[in-house]
Amino acid sequence: MPPEQFESLVTLTRHLMSRHAIDAGNVLAHGRIAGEATKCLGERFPWERFKRRVST
């Protein structure tokens, strides 16, 4: 994922969190929701870095 794409995702997620009063603890990947089996993020998505960026 190019850095610009990652930053756009962080910006969009932060905007949606602010607009809809979503706590960072409620930002979840599809495969991390109880009952979900999809692996759409893949092994190469920097999930921990993304979580840190949307939590600040």
N, C-alpha and C positions, 0 to 999 in steps of 0.2 A: 504494500500500500504506500503510495507516494506520501511524503510528509504533508503536502497541501490537502490531500484528501482526508488524512487523519485529523488535521486541524479543523477542516470544515465539519467533520462529524462531531468533534468536541464542541464547536461553536453552536451547531444546530441542537445538540443535546442539552447544552446549558440553557439555550433560549427556551426550549420546550419545558425544561425543569422549572425555570423561572415563571413562565406563563401559566403553567398548570400546577404550581406548588408541589412539585415532585421532589422528594428527598433523594439524595444521592444513593442512599441505601436501597431505594426502590428501583434503581436502574439496573436491570438484569438482562443477561444474554438469553436468547431463546432456550438454549440447552440447559440453562441453570434454573428454569422455572419448573416447579414440581409438576410432573406429568408430561412434560415436553421431552421429546426424544431427538429433535432436530440438532444437527451439528453445524448449522450454517455459518457460524463464525470461523470455523476451521481452527486448526492448530497454530496457524501463523498469525492470527489476529492478536495484537498486543493488549489483551484484556486488562491486565493489571495496570499498565500505563494509562489506558483509557479511563479506568475507574479513578485513578489518582487525579487525572486532569479534570474530570467532571466534578470531583469532590472538593476542589479548591475554589 
